[in-house]
Amino acid sequence: MIRTSLADLAKRRMRSRIPELNQALTGRFREHHAFLTRLYLDQYDQLSGAIKQLTVRI
């Protein structure tokens, strides 16, 4: 199970919280969520590019 594998990557103090990590990693990620995620990532890329341009100009 993928979420178990991700929780097993926990280090140090987080190891004791693996049950909570598993619960946090359980959920639904549907097409709508993928659409919104792509929208936000595209916006992030656009803003990062603008910041780079402004930094060069400054």
C-alpha positions as CSV (number, residue, x, y, z in Angstrom):
1,M,0.0,0.0,0.0
2,I,1.5,3.4,-1.0
3,R,0.4,5.3,2.1
4,T,2.1,2.7,4.3
5,S,5.3,3.1,2.3
6,L,5.2,6.9,2.6
7,A,4.5,6.7,6.4
8,D,7.4,4.3,6.8
9,L,9.7,7.0,5.5
10,A,9.2,8.9,8.7
11,K,12.3,9.8,10.6
12,R,13.2,10.1,14.3
13,R,10.3,11.4,16.4
14,M,7.8,11.0,13.6
15,R,8.3,7.2,13.7
16,S,6.0,7.1,16.7
17,R,3.3,8.8,14.8
18,I,3.0,6.3,11.9
19,P,-0.7,5.5,12.6
20,E,-1.5,9.3,12.4
21,L,0.6,9.6,9.2
22,N,-1.3,6.7,7.6
23,Q,-4.6,8.3,8.5
24,A,-3.5,11.7,7.1
25,L,-2.4,10.0,3.8
26,T,-5.8,8.3,3.4
27,G,-8.3,10.2,1.3
28,R,-9.7,11.0,-2.1
29,F,-7.9,12.7,-4.9
30,R,-10.2,12.9,-7.8
31,E,-10.1,14.5,-11.3
32,H,-11.3,17.8,-9.8
33,H,-8.5,17.9,-7.3
34,A,-6.0,17.1,-10.1
35,F,-7.4,20.0,-12.1
36,L,-7.1,22.4,-9.2
37,T,-3.6,21.2,-8.4
38,R,-2.5,21.7,-12.0
39,L,-4.0,25.2,-12.0
40,Y,-2.2,26.2,-8.8
41,L,1.1,24.7,-10.0
42,D,0.9,26.6,-13.3
43,Q,0.2,29.8,-11.4
44,Y,3.2,29.1,-9.1
45,D,5.4,28.6,-12.1
46,Q,4.2,31.8,-13.7
47,L,4.8,33.8,-10.5
48,S,8.2,32.2,-10.0
49,G,9.1,33.3,-13.5
50,A,7.9,36.9,-12.8
51,I,10.0,37.0,-9.6
52,K,13.1,35.9,-11.5
53,Q,12.5,38.6,-14.1
54,L,12.1,41.2,-11.4
55,T,15.2,40.0,-9.6
56,V,17.3,40.4,-12.7
57,R,15.8,43.8,-13.4
58,I,16.5,45.0,-9.8
